Amino acid sequence: MFLIQTVSVKKGINGCNNLSIFDIIKEENNLASFSSALFLELKIGFKNSKLKFKNFTPRDVERLKEYNNNFFETIKKKDLIVHHPFETFDAVIEFLNQAAIDKKVIAIKQTLYRTTLDSPIVKALISAAENGKTVTALIEIKARFDEEANIQLARSLEKAGVQIVYGFAKYKTHAKSSLIHRREGGKIQTYFHLGTGNYHPVNAKIYTDLSLFSSDKKMATDVEKFYNYVTGYSKPRNLNKISISPVNLRKTLNQNIDKEISNAKKGKHAEIWAKMNSLVDPQIIDKFYEASSVGVKVFLFVRGVCCLRPGIKNKSENITVKSIIGRFLEHSRIYCFANGKFMPNRNAKVYISSADLMPRNLDRRVELLVPIENQTVHEQVLDQIMMANYLDTKQSWELYPDGNYQKIKYSRKDSFSAHDYFMNNPSLSGRGKAKLKIKPKKLNLRLVKDGT
């Protein structure tokens, strides 16, 4: 398996700190020879086993087995989050497959930003329409590099009886959502899936993402308002829990950062952990600088472009920026705020999102920011996923004030790989009672810098 990621090897341009590997090769006028070598290796494979990753098969979601793999019964009991690719993306597919054939399901709503024409997600939507369900699919035809494919996809779904919506002319709809209405006992029960990644079965094998399944009534109402917004252009009002860009997502992030700033000024513990693909937005960067200047500890896990400079005295000396470059491409977006106590804690505000911290995501795209409230899921995202990112040394690069990244040095004692941890430990919310005896290794907070 090959994966080309953005690697920070020298200073970027216009204040940004990253160049891709292709940029470096272009500078050396060696792109043609590199491409030939790469595709030759893709064709014949590596003969040296040391250059290959060991085979890895994603885990099943064990908790589903306790309910005979019935998604509706499982989700009704309590929220569930699935961590891809360590837990199988088949869970998302099966959620829609069950809805497509369930006689009690009356309607399905689905966003599609980037997928494949032969996607099992698409097949499930077609099956649902053929079985008499009311199926609505919002297809973003402005998805970069997938414009033509998405137009073909829309035509195929429309022929099967799926109602197609193309969203806004002004905004791209980048949010990841499925909504299912099911008739139960004379009432309509709503189930939904909200994710950080696209409904793309191939990418789901190499991208790290999160899938939240829930039937929370207030959150379901917000998801319904989101669909009213993107299908009927009715601006959502009085949202209960979820934030939507460009409506109020930026405001919610600013309010949480301001709360940490206020706590720091009051002498309370103040800390922010945030994970994203890119950090470019000037307003958010200024907010992080403001937070750092009053003593808020800010830990940022930025896989790609970062236009913030950490470690500058009296401005960003309380900010640490890391980038994890490993077997899987880090893609999930997670935003955590200490809320007055030392991290990690059950009182912390934790969100997952489809949005990076870029002007396009916060101002020109329709995105979702989703609070994590169930205690087990909250612990999984904060104490397991974010903690593992914090502790990682084997795959981590740290950004320095001069704009250069340096590989974090570590000893055998401090050696830790987040990806290895996730591959070998069950998730907290997905393991089920059958896995209670096989508890994931508990991670303890310690400062990781230059191997100390």
NUTOR-618599 format. One record per residue (C-alpha): x, y, z negated. Coordinates in steps of 0.25 Angstrom, whole numbers, plus 2048, in hexadecimal, padded with zeros to 3 digits. Last residue first. Layout:
residues N
     X     Y     Z
     X     Y     Z
...
END
This chain:
residues 452
     X     Y     Z
   82E   836   792
   830   831   7A0
   832   83F   7A7
   824   843   7A2
   819   83A   79D
   813   83F   790
   80B   834   789
   7FD   830   788
   7FA   821   785
   7F4   818   78F
   7EC   80C   78B
   7EE   7FF   793
   7E1   7FB   799
   7D9   7F1   791
   7D8   7E3   795
   7CF   7DE   78A
   7C4   7E8   78E
   7C5   7E3   79C
   7B9   7DA   79D
   7B1   7E5   796
   7B3   7EE   7A2
   7C0   7F3   7A9
   7BA   7FF   7B0
   7B9   809   7A6
   7C7   808   7A0
   7CF   804   7AC
   7D6   7F7   7AC
   7E6   7F8   7AC
   7F0   7F2   7B6
   7ED   7FA   7C2
   7EB   807   7BA
   7F8   806   7B3
   800   803   7BF
   7FA   810   7C5
   7FD   818   7B9
   80B   813   7B9
   813   814   7AC
   822   814   7A9
   825   81B   79C
   82D   80F   796
   834   80C   7A3
   839   81A   7A3
   832   826   7AB
   835   831   7B4
   82A   838   7BA
   82D   83B   7C9
   82F   849   7CC
   826   853   7D3
   82A   860   7D8
   822   86D   7D7
   82D   875   7CF
   825   874   7C2
   825   864   7C2
   81B   85A   7C7
   81C   84C   7C1
   81C   840   7CA
   816   833   7C5
   816   825   7CA
   81D   81D   7BF
   81A   827   7B4
   80B   826   7B2
   806   82B   7A4
   7FD   836   7A8
   7F7   82E   7B4
   7F5   823   7AA
   7EE   82C   7A0
   7E5   832   7AB
   7E0   824   7AF
   7E0   81D   7A1
   7DD   827   796
   7D5   831   79F
   7CE   82A   7AA
   7CC   81D   7A2
   7C9   824   795
   7BE   82C   79C
   7B8   820   7A2
   7B7   819   795
   7B1   826   78E
   7A7   829   799
   7A8   838   79C
   7B1   83A   7A8
   7AD   847   7AF
   7AC   848   7BE
   7B1   852   7C7
   7AB   852   7D5
   7B0   858   7E2
   7A9   860   7ED
   7B5   866   7F4
   7B9   875   7F7
   7BB   87B   7E9
   7C0   871   7E0
   7C5   867   7E9
   7CB   870   7F4
   7D1   879   7E9
   7D9   86D   7E4
   7D8   866   7D7
   7D4   859   7DC
   7C6   855   7DC
   7BF   847   7DC
   7BE   848   7CD
   7C0   841   7C0
   7BE   848   7B3
   7C2   847   7A5
   7BF   850   799
   7C7   84C   78D
   7BF   848   781
   7C3   839   782
   7D1   83C   780
   7DE   83B   789
   7E3   845   786
   7E4   84D   779
   7D7   854   776
   7D1   862   779
   7CA   85F   786
   7D5   857   78C
   7D1   859   79B
   7D2   84F   7A5
   7D1   850   7B5
   7D1   844   7BE
   7D3   843   7CD
   7D6   835   7D2
   7DF   834   7DF
   7EC   82E   7DA
   7F1   826   7E6
   7F5   818   7E2
   803   811   7E1
   80A   81D   7DB
   80B   82C   7DB
   806   833   7CE
   808   842   7CE
   80A   849   7C1
   808   858   7BD
   80A   85C   7AE
   805   86A   7A9
   809   870   79C
   814   878   7A2
   80A   87E   7AC
   80B   88D   7A9
   814   892   79E
   81F   88A   7A3
   81D   883   7B1
   81C   874   7AE
   811   871   7B9
   810   877   7C7
   802   876   7CD
   800   874   7DC
   7FF   865   7DB
   7FD   85C   7E8
   7FB   84D   7E6
   7FA   843   7DA
   7F7   84E   7D0
   7F7   849   7C1
   7F6   855   7B9
   7F8   856   7AA
   7F5   863   7A3
   7F8   866   795
   7F0   873   791
   7FA   87C   78A
   7F5   88A   78D
   7FD   88C   79A
   7FA   87E   79E
   7EB   881   79F
   7ED   88E   7A7
   7F7   886   7B1
   7EC   87B   7B2
   7E2   886   7B5
   7EB   88C   7BF
   7EC   87F   7C6
   7DD   87E   7C6
   7DB   88B   7CD
   7E6   888   7D7
   7E0   87B   7DC
   7EC   872   7E1
   7EC   866   7D8
   7EB   859   7E1
   7E8   84A   7DF
   7E2   84C   7D1
   7E4   848   7C2
   7E2   851   7B6
   7E6   850   7A8
   7E3   85D   7A0
   7E7   860   791
   7E3   869   786
   7E5   866   777
   7DE   870   76E
   7E5   87D   76A
   7DA   886   76E
   7E2   88B   77A
   7E4   87D   77F
   7D5   87A   77D
   7D2   886   786
   7DB   882   791
   7D5   874   790
   7C7   87A   792
   7CC   882   79D
   7D1   876   7A4
   7C3   86F   7A3
   7BC   87C   7A7
   7C5   87D   7B3
   7C2   86F   7B7
   7B3   871   7B6
   7B4   87E   7BE
   7BB   877   7C9
   7B0   86C   7CA
   7A5   876   7CA
   79F   878   7D8
   7AA   875   7E2
   7AB   86B   7DC
   7A2   862   7D4
   7A3   860   7C5
   79C   854   7BE
   796   855   7B0
   788   85B   7B0
   787   864   7BC
   77E   86F   7BA
   77D   873   7C9
   782   86C   7D6
   781   874   7E3
   777   86E   7EC
   77E   86C   7F9
   774   860   7FC
   77E   855   7FE
   78A   85A   7F7
   783   861   7EC
   778   857   7EA
   783   84C   7E9
   78A   854   7DE
   77D   856   7D7
   77B   847   7D7
   789   845   7D1
   785   84F   7C7
   778   847   7C3
   781   83B   7C2
   78A   842   7B9
   77E   845   7B0
   779   836   7B1
   786   82F   7AF
   785   823   7B8
   794   821   7BA
   79F   81B   7C3
   7AC   823   7C4
   7B6   81F   7CE
   7C4   824   7CC
   7D0   825   7D6
   7DE   820   7D9
   7E0   81E   7E8
   7E6   812   7EE
   7DB   808   7EF
   7D0   812   7EF
   7D6   818   7FB
   7D1   80C   803
   7C3   80C   7FD
   7C0   81B   7FF
   7B5   821   7F7
   7BE   82C   7F4
   7C4   82F   7E7
   7C1   836   7D9
   7B4   82F   7D7
   7A6   830   7D3
   79C   824   7D3
   78E   826   7D0
   782   81F   7CA
   774   825   7C8
   768   81F   7C2
   75A   822   7C8
   74F   81E   7BF
   743   813   7C0
   74B   809   7B9
   758   80B   7C1
   758   811   7CF
   766   814   7D4
   76C   820   7D9
   77B   81F   7DD
   785   82A   7DE
   793   829   7E4
   79E   834   7E3
   7AB   839   7E8
   7AC   848   7E9
   7B4   84D   7F5
   7A8   855   7FC
   7B0   85F   805
   7AA   86D   804
   7A5   878   80D
   79D   86F   817
   797   868   80C
   793   859   80B
   792   850   817
   785   848   812
   781   83B   819
   775   833   815
   778   824   817
   76F   81D   821
   779   813   827
   77B   81D   833
   77E   828   829
   789   81F   823
   790   81D   830
   78F   82B   834
   795   830   827
   7A1   827   828
   7A4   82B   836
   7A4   83A   831
   7AD   835   825
   7B7   82F   82E
   7B8   83B   837
   7BA   844   82B
   7C4   83B   824
   7D1   842   825
   7CC   84D   81B
   7BE   84B   815
   7B6   855   81D
   7AB   84B   820
   7A7   849   811
   79D   83E   811
   791   840   807
   78A   832   807
   77B   831   803
   774   823   802
   766   821   7FF
   765   812   7FD
   75D   80A   807
   766   7FE   808
   76C   803   815
   770   810   80E
   777   808   803
   77F   7FF   80D
   784   80B   814
   788   811   807
   78F   804   803
   796   803   811
   79C   811   80F
   7A1   80E   801
   7A7   801   807
   7AF   80A   810
   7B0   806   81F
   7B0   815   824
   7BA   818   819
   7B9   822   80E
   7BC   831   80B
   7B2   83B   806
   7A6   833   804
   79B   837   7F9
   790   82E   7F6
   781   82E   7F2
   779   821   7F0
   76A   820   7EE
   760   816   7EA
   767   80B   7E2
   75E   801   7DB
   75F   7F7   7E7
   76E   7F6   7E5
   774   7F3   7F2
   77C   800   7F5
   77E   804   7E7
   785   7F7   7E5
   78E   7FA   7F1
   790   808   7EB
   796   804   7DE
   79D   7F8   7E5
   7A5   802   7ED
   7A9   80A   7E1
   7AD   7FE   7DA
   7B5   7F9   7E6
   7BE   804   7E3
   7C5   7FA   7DA
   7CC   7FE   7CD
   7DB   802   7CE
   7D8   809   7DB
   7D0   810   7D5
   7CC   813   7C7
   7BD   810   7C4
   7B5   818   7BA
   7A9   812   7B3
   79E   81A   7AC
   795   812   7A2
   78A   807   7A2
   783   80D   7AE
   78F   80C   7B6
   790   7FC   7B4
   781   7FA   7B6
   782   802   7C3
   78F   7FC   7C8
   78A   7ED   7C7
   797   7E5   7C7
   790   7DA   7BF
   78F   7E4   7B3
   79C   7E0   7AB
   7A3   7DE   7B9
   7A2   7ED   7BB
   7AB   7EF   7AF
   7B6   7E8   7B6
   7B8   7F2   7C1
   7C0   7EA   7CB
   7CF   7EC   7CB
   7D7   7F1   7D7
   7E0   7E7   7DD
   7EF   7EB   7DE
   7FA   7E4   7E6
   808   7E8   7E2
   80D   7F5   7E8
   818   7F3   7F3
   826   7F9   7F4
   82B   7EE   7EB
   826   7E3   7F4
   82F   7E7   7FF
   829   7E3   80C
   821   7EF   80D
   815   7EE   816
   816   7EB   825
   80C   7F5   82A
   80C   7FF   81F
   81B   7FF   81F
   81B   802   82E
   811   80D   82B
   81A   813   821
   827   812   82A
   820   819   836
   81B   824   82D
   828   826   827
   82F   827   834
   825   831   839
   825   839   82D
   834   83B   82D
   835   84A   830
   83B   84C   822
   831   857   81E
   826   84E   824
   82A   843   81A
   829   84C   80E
   81B   851   813
   817   842   815
   81B   83F   806
   811   849   802
   816   857   7FC
   811   85B   7EF
   813   867   7E6
   80A   872   7EB
   80F   880   7E9
   80E   885   7F7
   815   878   7FC
   81A   86C   7F5
   827   86A   7ED
   82D   85C   7EE
   82A   84D   7EC
   81B   84D   7E8
   815   841   7EE
   808   841   7F5
   804   832   7F7
   807   828   802
   801   81B   7FE
   805   80E   804
   800   800   800
END
